[in-house]
Structures are given as structure tokens and as C-alpha cells.
Amino acid sequence: MKTGTEIFDAAMGLMDELDGAGNPENRDTEEYRNRALGIVNMMICEYRILAGLQGEFAGAAALEDPIPEMDDAYTLGAMQYGLAANLLVDENPAAAAFFQQRYEELRNLFFARRECGGEEIENLYGGVEFGRFGHW
């Protein structure tokens, strides 16, 4: 399981906020870190809704907490873009829009490739093969 800190570190790399030694935690990123936990919890809730997970959800109490019930590829593949977008929305709207678009593309791709109820969808159009029986 990945942690919110790993998502935060990746987002700081995307936002070009690393210090000279490549560390994501510095004086310039303190404000971002303070805002990150709420945003990560919001994205976890979004994931749970899209994945159809039900039940109580308390959220992460700290960025260092592991993120349960989530695919590692999703946490480090998509969530870093979502976090970067939400952190930059007021400061740099153009970069925020780019990161948001990339987050939505990766999120949609991730959920589109998941199996539907454990079964593969073989016939997308349900019996209208080649339009043979359509009333045209």
C-alpha cells in the first residue's frame, strides 16, 4: 500500500517544487503539505465511489498513513496529477488545468480497463451485430 506522502512527493516533482537536493519537503512546499491531506482524502472518496466500494470511510488521519483498498498503480499513476491540479488551482490555473486533464484521462483509463463485475464485456451493442437487424 502506498501512502499520501508518496503521492505528495510525486506531485511536488510534477510541480517542479523540489529543492536543489531533490527533496520535496522544504520551506516552499510547507503550505502545499498542509493542504494535501484533505485533497488526498477527497480523491480516495472519489475512487471508492467509482470503484463501487461501500461502507464507512474515515479517511487518512495523516499523509504518512497507508491508503487502503487502492491499487498502487492508481495511487502513483493518477493521484499525483489530481493532487498537483488541486494545489495549483489558484496559483497557476494553466498548469492546474493540464494536471487535472491528465488526472481525468488516467482515472478514466484505469476504470475503463477494470473488469465489470468479474465478467468481460464481449458484446458492446447487445445483439446489433453489423446492423443486420436494424431498421434503417
N, C-alpha and C positions, 0 to 999 in steps of 0.2 A: 504494500500500500504506500502510496505517495503522501506527502504532507503539503500543507498550504505554503510552507517555507520553500519547498522545491518549485512550486508554481510561481511564487513571488520572485524567486531568484531568476527563473527563466524569463519572466515578464520584464524584469529590470534589464536583462540582456537585450531583449527586443527593443526596449525604450531607449537604449544607449545611456543608461544611468549607472553603469559600473564605474568604480573608481579606477585609478591608474594601475592598481594591482589586480583588477578584475573582480573585486569584491562587490556584491550587490548591496551590502549593508554599510551605509556610510551616512554622513550628515545630510546629504542631499536627498536621500531616499527615506528618511525617517517619517516624513508626512505620508508618503505612499504606503509604508508599512503599517501605519496607524489605521489607514482606510482599507487595507487589503482584506482583513478578516471578514468584514461584512459582505464584501463583494464575492469572496470565495464561497461563503455560506449561501449567498443568493444563487450562484452558479451550481452549487451542489443541489439545491432545491429544484432548479430548472432541470438538471439531469434526472433527478428522481421522478419528476413529472413526465418527462419524455420517455424514460425507461419503463414507466408504469409501475414503479415501486410504491408501495403503500405502507402506512404505519407511521408511528411517531418519529419525528426527526428533531433532535435538539440542536443540531448544528455543531460546528467545531468551536471549542472554547478558546483555542489559541492556534496560531498558524503552525505550530510545531506538532499539533495533533494529526494522526493519520486520518486520511479520508476514506471512510468505509464504503463498501458496495460500489466502488467505481473502478472502471478499467484504467490501468496505468497509462495505456496509450491515449486515452481521452484526457486524463488529467494533465499530462505533459505535452500532448499534441494539440489540444484545442483550448484548454482553460487559460493558458498563459496569454493567448491573444485576447480572450474576454477580459481578463484582469487588466491588461495593458490598455484596452479600449476604455474601460470604466475609470481608470486612474487618470487618463489624459483627456477626458471629455470636455473639461473646461479650459484646460491649459493649451491643448493643441488639437483642435477639432478635426483637422485633416488627417493627422496620424491616428486619432481615435476612430475615425470612420474607416480607415484602412484596416486597423486591427479588428474592429467589430465585424467588418465584412469577412475577413479571413476566419474569425471565430465562428460565424454563422455557417460558412462553407464547410469547415471541418466538422462542426457539430452535426450538420445535416448529412454529410457524407458518412459519419460514424453511425448515425441511427438508420440511415438507408441501407447500410450493409449488415445490420443486425438481422438475425432471423426473426420471422414473425411467428410468435407463439410456438417456436420449436419446429416449424414446418417451412420449407422453402416455397415461395410463390412461383409456381410453374406457368400458370396461365393468367397473365395480367388482365386480359379483357373478358374472361369468363365465357367462352363459347362463341366468340365472334371471329373465329379464325379466318383470316384473309377476307373478311367481309362477305363471305359466301351467302349468308342467310340474312344480310341486312336489306332493309327496304330503302333503296336508293332511288 
